[in-house]
Amino acid sequence: MRRTRKFSVDRRSFLKGAAVAGAATLAAPTGVAQGPPAPAQRAAAVPRPSPGVETGTPPEVDVLTTERCGSDFMVDVIKALDMDYICSNPGSSFRALHESVINYGGNQRPEFLTCCHEESSVAMAHGYSKIEGKPLGVLAHGTVGLQHAAMAIYNAYCDRAPVYIIVGNSIDATMRRPGVEWAHSVQDAAAMVRDYVKWDDLPISLPHFAESAVRAYKMAMTPPMLPVLLVADAELQERPIHETDKLRIPKLTRTSPPQGDSGAVAEAARLLAAAQSPVIIADRAARTPAGLKYLIELAETLQAPVIDQGGRMNFPSRHPLNQSSRGRALVADADVILGLELTDFWGTVNAYRDQLERSSRSITKAGAKLISITALDLYAKANYQDFQRYAEIDVAMAADAEATLPALIEAVKKLITPDRKNAFQARGVKLASASQAALEQSRTDATYAWDASPISTARLSAELWAQIKTEDWSLVSTSLSGWPQRLWTFDKYYQYIGGSGGAGVGYGAPAAVGAALANKKYGRLSVNFQNDGDLMYAPGVLWTAAHHRIPLLSVMHNNRAYHQEVMHLQRMSNRHNRGIERPHIGTTIDDPNVDYSKMAQSMGLYAEGPITDPKDLGPAIKRAIAAVKRGDAALLDVVTQPR
C-alpha cells in the first residue's frame, strides 16, 4: 500500500495552488471511466516562497479568507446583552452571523436553536420572555423570513413582550448576488413591521451596530415592553475587520420603569381608602414576581376584591380575595375601580352586544370613580389600533403599574384609621366566603359530562391537575375554557404566562416551547394545553423541542375544529334564519382526522393517542409525565368536547 507523504505549506501558497488545481479540475472532461485508471502522476513541486513574501506587500490577489469579520463583533455585542439563545430558521442573508454564533462564539450564550419556521422563532422568544423576564434573539432572513415572522411579531406587540429580532438584508444593490438575493433583499426591510415594533434601525457601520444593538435592548426592556428590530447588512457582516478599526461595545444601562406622579398616587390612595366597595382589576400588572407580591399586599391592606383578567400571573387563584369569577357583578357594585395595566378598560366597565344592530351600555353605577395605572398611555400607534375604545378615567397615571404599587401601598396605609381597618376586615370575611362558594360551584360544574366521550375539558383539566399538583409546574399556554384557573391552585409567578396578545392562531405551540426552554434550567414541569388548529400552523416546532431536548408536556385540546369560528358561523346562520346544519364547512379539521400522536412521534417526541375514553386519560398522563421527567418532549392527543 502506498504511503502518503506528509507535508506542510504556508496557507497563502496552499490556497493559490488549490485555486489552480480547482480550475484544472473544472476544465477536465467528465464521464464514466471505460478502462483502468491512468497511473498517478507526481504533482509538481510547490515553489518555496522567497524570504519576505509574508512580510512584504502582497501582490493583488483575491483574499479568500479572513480571521475576523464584522459578524464576529456583532456576536461580541450580542453576548454583552446577556442573550442565552438565538432562535432561527437558517437563511443566507445572515450566513456570516450564523457562522460567527456557532464557531467564533462557540455556540454558547447565545446558543443557536434550529427552528422550522420564522413564526415559530418569534413565538418561542415571546413565550421565553414571559418566564425569564428578558428577550432572546431571533434571526430572520430578508424579505421572506420577516414576512413569515410578522404574525408572531404582532402577537408579541399586542402582548407587550420584549422580543429582539435581527433581520439580514443586502442593502447595496451592486453587492447582491444575481438571482434570488434580489428577491430576498429590500430597500427598507423594517417597513413591513414598523407599525408593530417599538423601534428599528439600519446600522451602516459596526460602531453604529453596537450602539443600536444596546439601544434596542434597552428600549425593549423599558415598559411598555415591545419587540425591537435591527437590520444587519450582509456586507457589514461579512466584511473583514481591520486592525485600525476602533470598536467598542457601549455600556448597557437599564432604564428605571416610570412611576406614577406623587399627586396622582395620593389621590388614588384617598379614593381607595374611603371606598365602600372598591375593586382592583389587573391584566398585565405583574411584570416580575415582585408585581405579584405588591398586588397581594395592596389587596390585603384594603381587603379589596381582585379580578385577574389573565394577561399575566397577577394574583393567586385560591387567595380569598381573588374574585375573578364574579367580575361583572363586582364592577357593577363598585364605587372605586382601580385598573392596573388593563388592555381594555372600556370593555371592563361596559357591556357590549354583538347583534344585528350592535349596542353597548355602561355597567358602572353613577358616581363610580375610575383609576388607571398603565404604561400603555406612554405608547400608541395609529394604524394597528389594539388600544381599544376610549375610557373616561378620573385618575389616569401614565406609568408602570408594578413600579407604582409600592408608593400606592404606603399612601393607602397612611390613611387607614382603626374604624376603616375594622370595616376592611368585615369586607374581607364576606369576600372569603364568596371565594369558597365559587370554588365549590366550579367543582360541581366540572362533574357534568365527567364520563363523556369526547372527553370534557373540565375532566381533562382535573385529571392533569391530580398528577402535577405536587410538582414544581408551569402552565405555558392558555386554553381549555378557563378550567385550570377555576380548579388549580396558582400561587407562583411562573405558573401562568397569559395569552398571545393579538389572538393570532399559531402562537400556542411555539410559545409553549419557548417558555419550556426558560423553565428547563429551573427543573420545572412545563405543561401545555395545545389547541389542534393552532398546532397545524407550524407543527415543526415539535421537532425543535425534541432536537434541543426541551422537556414539555403538550396535551391536545383536540376538538377537531376551529371551534370559535364554528360558533361565529352558527351565530350568523341564526341571525339570517338559515339553520345551523352547515357551519362545519370550512371550520372543522376532520375527514380525515389528524393523528397528532403519529405526527409527534415522527418528530422524535414521546406520544400517545388519540385518547377518547376518559378512563384511559389518567394512566396516559402518568406515562407522559415520566417521559418529560426523563428530559423528553411528550404529547398526548386527547379528543375533547368543543369547549
N, C-alpha and C positions, 0 to 999 in steps of 0.2 A: 504494500500500500504506500502510495506516495505521501511523503510528509510535507505539510505546508510550512513554508519558511516564514517565520515571524519577522516583521519589520515595522518601523515607525517612520512617519514623516511629519513635517510641520503641517498644521491644519490648512494654511492658505494654499500650499502646494498640492495637498491632497484634494482640496475642493476644485482646484484648477484642473488637475488630472481627471477627476471624476466627471467634470463637465465635458471634457474632450471625449472620454470613453463613452459617456451617455449619448453624445451626438453621433458617435460612430455606430452605436447600437441601434439608434433610431433609424439611421440611414441604411442599415443592412437589410437585405430581403428576408421575408418571413415565409414560413411554410412548414410542412411536415417533413422531417428528415427521411430520405429514401435509403440511405446506406449508413455504414458505421460512421461515427463522428470522426472528424478530421483530428490529427494529432494536435495536442495543445501546443500553442506557440508561446515561447517565453516572452514575457512582457518586456518592453524596452525599459531600460533603467530610468528611474526618476531622477532628473538632474538635481544635483545638490545646490541649494541656494547659495549665492555668494554672500560673503560677510557684509553685514549692514543692510540686508534686504528687510529684516524685521524692524530695524530702527530708522531706516531712511524713509523718504516719501514714496509710498507705493505707486505703481502705475495706475492709470484709470481703468479699474475693473469693476464688475458687478459685485457688490457686497452681498453675500448670501446669508450670512448670519449676523446676529448681534447678541452681545452678552446681556444687555439690559434695554428694555423698551418702555414706552410710555405706560403700557398696561401694568408693568411691574410697580411703577409708582402709584398707579390707581389702586392696586391691591394694598400697598402700604397705607394709603388713605383709608380704605375700607376697614382694614384691621384696626386703625386708630379709632374707628367709630364703634368698636365692640359689636360687630356683627358675627354671629356664630355660624350662620348658614347663608347660602345663596341658592334660591330655587330657580330652576330654569330648564326650558327645553332648548337644546343646543341650536345655535344659529351663527352663520358666517360673519354677520356684522359685528359680533363681539368675540370672534375667534381668538384674538390676542388676549383679551381679558379673561376668557375661559381658560386658556393655556396658562396664564400667569397665576390664576387662582390655584390650579391643581399642581403646578410644578414650582414656580417661584414661591408661592405662598404655602406649599406643602399640603394643600387641600385641608387645612386646619384653620378654623376661625378667620375666614369662613370656609366651611366645607360645602362642596358643590353637591346639590341634591338634584338628581335627574327627574324631571317631570315630563309628562307626555302631552301637555297642553299648557299654553301660557295662562289660560284662565285658572287652571289648577295651581300654577306657580303663585299667582297673586292671592288666590283664596287661601292657600296654605299660609302665606305670610300674614294674611288677615287673621286667621284663627290663632296663629302663633302669638301675634302681638297682644291678644286679649288674655292670654295666660301669662306670658313672660313680661309684659309691660314695655316692650321695646320692639323695634322692627327687625326683620331680617331682610336680606337683599333679594331682589328679583332682577334677572336679566331677560330682556325681551328683544326679539330680532326684528329690527327695521319696521317697515310698514305693516307687514303681515302679522308679525308677532304681537305688535302693540294692538292691532285690531282684535286679535284673539283675546288679549288680556283685558280689553276695555270694559266688559261687563263686570268682571271681578273688581276692577279699579273703582267702578261706580258703586258697587256694594260697599267697599271699604270707605269710600267718600261719604255715603249716606250713614254709615255706622260710626263715623268719626274714629277710624282706626288708622294708626300710623303704618304705612307701607312704603318701602324705599325701592324705587324702580329705576333701573338704568337701561336705557334702550340704545342699541347700536344703530349707527347710521353712517353712510358715506356722503359727506356733505360736498366735497369738492368734486364736481362732475367730471373733471379731467382725470381724476384718480379712480373712477369706478371701473370695475371690470366689465367688459362687454357682456350683454345679455341680461341675466336675471337680476344682477346687482342694481340695475337701473329701476326695475320694478319694486325692489325692496328698499329703495332709498327715497328720500323726500326732502324738500326744502326746509320744512318746519315739522319735524316729527311729532313734537308735543301738541301740535294744534288739535289733533283729533280727540285728545283727552283733556285739554286745558280747562274746559268748563267744570271738570270734576277732579282736579288735583289742586292742592293748596298752593303749590309753587313748582315751576320748572325752569330749567336753564340749559343753555347750549355752550359749554366751556370750549374755548378755542385754543387754550394752552394748558399745560399741566399745572402751573400755578393757579390758573383760573379754575381748573377742575378741583384742585384741593380746597380752595375757598368755597366753591359752590357745593361740594360734597358735604363739608362741615355745616354750611348754612342750611342745606336741605335737611340734614338730620335734626338740627336744632329746631327748624320750623315744624317738621313732622311731629316732634315730641312736645310742642307747646300747645296747650289747649286753645281752641278745639283741635285735637289731633286728626290729621288727614294724610292722604297719600301725597308723596312728592315724586318728582321725576327729573332725572338728568339724562341728557343725550351725550353719549360717548362716541365721538367721531372715530371711524375706523382708522384713518391715517394717524390721528393723535395716539391711538392705542398702539399702533404697530411701529411708529417712528422711533428710531434708536434714541436713547438718552445720552447726551454728550457730557463729558466731564465738566464742561463750562456751564452747564445748566444749573442754576441755583434753585433747588427745590426744597421746600419745607412744608410741613403739614400744620395748619393753624390749630391753635388750642380750641377744643370744644368746651364752651361754657353753656350749660343748660339755662334756659330762661325760667324764672320762677313763675308759676301759674298766676294769672291775675286774680286778685281778691276783691270782694265787694267793697264798695265805698262805705266808710265807717258810719256815716249818717244814715245810709240806707239800711245797713245792718242793724243799727239801733232802732229804726222804725219797724223793721220786720220783727225784731225781738219783742217790742212793745205790743204789737198786734197779736203775736203768738201767745205771749204770757197772759194777755187779757181775754183771749178767745174762750168761748164756752164749748165750741165744737170744732177745734182745729183738725186739719187733715194734712199729712205730709205725703206727697206723691213723688216718686223717684223713677227715672228712666235710665239715663246713663250717668248717674251721680257718682258712683264709686269707680274711680279710675284705678285704684290700688286697694289693697286690704285696709289701708287707713280709712278710706272712704266708707267702708262697711262699718268700721268701729265708730266713726264720728256720727253716722246716721243712727246707730243704736243708742249712742249717748244722748243725742238730741231728742229722739222719740221717748226715751225713758225719763228724761228730765221733764218733759211736758206730759208724759203718759198720753201721747197722741197716737192715733192710728196711722199706720204706714201702708200705702198702696204701692207695691212694687210692680212697675209696668214691664220689667224684664229686659231692658236694654243691656243691663249688666247684672251681676250678682250684688244687689244693693242692700238686702235685708234678709235675715234668717227666716226661712219659711215657717218654722214652728214657733217663732217668737210670739208671745201672746198679743203683741201689738201689731203683728202682721195681719192686716185685714184686706188683703188683695182680692179675695173672692167677693167682697162686699163693696167694691169701689164705687159703683154708681150711686148706691144709697147714701154712702158717706159723703160723697161730693154734694149731693142734693141737700144734705142737712148741715153742711159746714158753714161756719161764719168766717173762717180764715183758711185759705188753701195755699200751702207752700209747695211750689213746683221746683224740683231740682233736676236740671238738665233734661227737661221734657222736650221730646221731639215734636209733640203736638199738644200744646196747652189748650188751644181752641177745641180740639176734639175731645179733650178730657172734661171740659165743662159745658159741652153742648151735645145734644142728641141729633143724630142725622139719619134721615130715612131715604134709602135707595129705592125709590118707587118711580112710577111713570112721570110724575112731577116731583122732583127732589125737593126736600124741605129740611129745615133744621130749627132747633129751638134751644135756648139756654136751659140748663137743668139746675143752675145755682139759685139759691134763694136771694131775695132782694137784700142788698147791702153787704153781701159777702165780699171780702177783700181777697184779692189775688196777689201773691208774691212770687216772683220768678227769679231764680238764680241760674244763669246759663251762659256758657261761653259761646253758644251759638249766636248770640247777639253781636259778637265781635266779628262774625264772618258770614257772609251770604253772597251768592252769585245770582245772576239774573235768569240765565237760560234754564238750568235744571232747578226747579223750584220745589225742593224737598222740605222747605221751611214751613209748609202748611199755612192754614188760614191765620190771619192776624188776630191775636188775642188781646183784649183790653185789660192790661195789667195795672194794678195800683202801685206796687213797688217792684220795679224792674232793675235787676243788677246784671250788668254785662260782665260776668265774672265766672270763674271756675267754681262749681258748687263745692267740690271736695276741699279746695283751698280756703273757701269762705266759711265752712261749717264750724271750725274751732272758734272763730270770733263770734259767730252767731250763738253758739252754745254758751259761751261766757256771758254774753249780753243778756241772754234769757235767764241764766242762773241768778244774775244780779237783781232781777225784777220779781223773783218768786218770793212771795210772803208766806207765812205759815198757813194762812187761810187758803191761798191758792194751791199750796202743796197738798193740803187735805182734799181739795176739790179734784186735783190731778189724780190722786191715788184712787178716789172713788171712781173716776172715769176709767182708770186702768183696770179695775176689777171687772167692770162691765165689758170692756173690750176683751179681756182674757176669756170670759165666759163665751162671748160670741166667737172667738177664735176656735175654742174647743168644739163648739157646736158645728162650725163649718167643717172641721176635720172629720167629725163623726158622720156628717152628711156626705162628704166625699167618699168615705169608706163604704157607706151604704150604696151610693151611686155606682161605685166600682163593681159591686156584685152583680149588676144587671148584665145579662148575656155572658156570664162568667164561663159557661161551658160551650159557648157558641163556636161554630166554625163557619167562616173565617174567624180568627181569634180577635177578641175585643182589645182595643188599645188600652183600656184600663187593666185588663188581666196581664197583658204584655208588660206594662209598667210595673205592676205589683210583683210579678214573678221575677223580674230582673232585680228589683229593689231588695227582695228577700235574700238574694245571693251576694249583693255588693255592699249592703249597709254596714258591714263590719270592716270593709276595706277602705283604703285611702283612695277615693274615687273622684272622678271629674266628668261631668256630663258636658260633652263638647259639641252638642247640637241642640236644636230646639224644634220640637215637633210633638207628635202624639197627643194632640188636643189638650195640652196642659196637664196631663195626668201626673207626670213626675212632680211638678210644683205642688199639686194637691195631695200627693201621697208620700213623697220622700221628705227627708229632713236635710235641707240645705243650710249649712251654717258656716262654710268656709268660702272665701272669695273665689277660689279657682273651681268651685264645684258647678259653676254655671257661667257661660260666656255670652249669652244673648244671641240675637239672630243675625241675619245677613245685612241689615240696614236698608238695602234697596229692594229687598224681596226678589232678587234675581235668582231664578232656578239654576242650579249648578254650583251653588255656594257650599252646600252641606257637606258633601264627601271630602273635598279638598281642605276645607276649613277644619274639619274634624281631624284630618291627618296632620295639619299644621299645629293644632292645639295639642294633639297627642305627642308630637315631636317635642314641644315645650315641656310637657309633663314627664317625658321619658327620664330625664336626669333626676327627677324627684321620686321616681319609682311609683308614680300614681297609676291607677287603673283608669284608663280613658274609655268612656262609653259614648257611643254614637247611635242615636235612633235615626236610621238612614231612610229617607223617602226614596221610593223607587224611581219616580220621574227625575228627581234630582241626580241620582247616580247615573242615569242614562246620558246625561250631558257630557261628562268626561270621565268615564269609568277607569281610564288608565291610571288615575291616582291610586287605585288599589295596588297596582304594580309598584308604584313609588313607595308605598308603605311597606310592602314585602321586601323590596330590594334594599331599602335602607334600614330594615329591621326596626320599624316604628310600631311598638305594641299598641293595638287599638282593637276594641270590640265594637263592631258595627252590627246592629240588629235591625234588619229591614222592617220598615213600616210599608209592607208591600200590599197596597190596596188595588194594584193593577190599574191605576188611573191617575190622571191629573185631576184629583177629585174636586179641588176648588173650582176648576173650570167646568166640571160636571154640574156643580151647583149653580154656577153663573148661567149656564145654558138652560138648566131647569127653570131658573127664575125668569129668563127671557121667554121661554116657551109658555110658562104660565101667564106671563104678562100679555102675551099675544094670543092666548086661548088656543094653543096648538098641542096641548098634552105634553107629557114628559117621557114618551116612549123612545125618542131618538137622540137625546143629548149625549149618549155614549159615543156617538160618531165624532171622531176627531179628538176625543178626550180620554179614551181608555188605552191601556197598554196590555192588550191580550190578543189572542188569535194570531200568532202564538204567544203563550205566556213566556216571559223571560225567566230563565233559570239562573238566578243570581248566584247560587252556590257554585254552579259549574263555572260561571264567569269568574268568580273569585278564585276558585281552585286553579283555573288556567293561568292566573297571575301570581300564584305562589302563596295564597292565603289558606289558612285552615277554614273550612266552610262546611255547613250542613244546610239541608233544606231541599225543597220548600216544606216548611212545617205548617200543617193545617190543623192538627189535633192539639188542643191546649194541654192535654196530659203529657205530650212529648216536649213541651216547652222547657220546663224546669231542668230535666236531665241534659238537654242540649245546651242550655245556658251554662251549666256547670262545666261541661266539656270545653266549651269555647273559652270560658274564663281561665281554665287550666292552660289552654294554648297561649293566651295572652300573657299569662304569668311566666311562660317559658320564653317570652320575648317576641312572639309572633303577632301578626295581624290576623284577626279572625272575623268571619262574617256568618251570621245566621239569617237565612231567608225565611221570614215569617209572613205568611199570608194573613192579612188583617182585615178587620171591618173598615169601611171607608174613613171613619173618623173615630 
